[in-house]
Amino acid sequence: MGIAHFDQAPVREVQAGHIRGRWTLVGDAAGCVRVGVRRIELPAGGWSTPAHEHGRAEEIFYILAGRGLSWVDGRTAEVGAGDCIVYPAHGGAHTLHALEPLDVLAFGPRPHDESLGFPRLGLSLVGRRAVPSVDGQIGGAPIQFHREAELGPPELGDAPGPRPPTIVNLADVEPHTVKRVRVGRTRRNLGRAAGSLTTGLQHVEVMPGRESSPLHCHSLEEEIFVVLAGEGWLVLDDREQTPVRPGSVVARPAATGVAHLFRAGPAGLTYLAYGTREPGDICYYPRSNKLSFRGVGVIARLERLDYWDGED
């Protein structure tokens, strides 16, 4: 099915010095494959992770509630409810600090780079380099959390600086509304506004009783949906309908061949839509028998044939 809820997903409590928080593994519970989402709840004064920088992965955070600081290479900026933060690859070491209890959704891809381990030798091969390796967990937390705890919290400086362009608030992003016979929605493209390149995050409000989009499925792009408010249904292939509510998380991996959309209930439906941006993606619309070729910007209607048509 590919659906879970905040209240039903596995939880990991992290306590390593100044790094303290409650991680809800909602993406894992929903069945995400090449991307993921985690809910991170930080107590006042807590830090989310060791300061870290990704070589390939672009991360997008959305603040559900609370107030804190985004820390990047020693520079801080205040963040709060409704803020979207993009941490680009090679964009500097980053982490979050809670000034008051902070509730955050962290979205990102899951690249799987091969690293060959030799446990008897205490070595790992990373590319062509042999490096010492140790058990990645100590007391249930990743080893880097404990090493960071030994160093103590990063310096915060005297006061937060100006907000960089990689942080935007929902209220400041231009809405785009569509009203069609079936579809009625307002989207705000948070990811684009904050400078995301390889992934995206949109805030979507579906009008009462209307649909979020045409029924569709992707060949390469994987999507995650997190319901923020209202109620409605996840619709699969125009047949299966599953109720969704605040806290529902829906994973739609690529290449399932199963088309999806959301239908809002009487009070409307609000959700976040996260996904990858794949230039070679093909999106199929079964109601209209259309194909959208993303990389070349072409939408066409093709004749549907049997596999053996014309072969005999």
Buried (B, 14 or more C-beta within 10 A) or exposed (E): EBBBBBEBBEEEEBBBBBBBBBBBBBBBBBBBBBBBBBBBBBEBBBBBBBBEBBEEBBBBBBBBEBBBBBBBEEBBBBBBBBBBBBBBBEBBBBBBBBBEBBBBBBBBBEEEEEEEEEEEEEEBBEEEEEEEBEEEEBEEBBBBBBEBBEEEBBEEEEEBEEBBEBBBBBEEBEEEEEEEEBBBBBBBBBBBBBBBEBBBBBBBBBBEBBBBBBBBBBBBBBBBBBBBEBBBBBBBEEEEEBEBEBBBBBBBBBEBEBBBBBBBBEEBBBBBBBBBBBEEBBBBBBEEEBBBBBEEEEEEEEEEEEEEEEEE
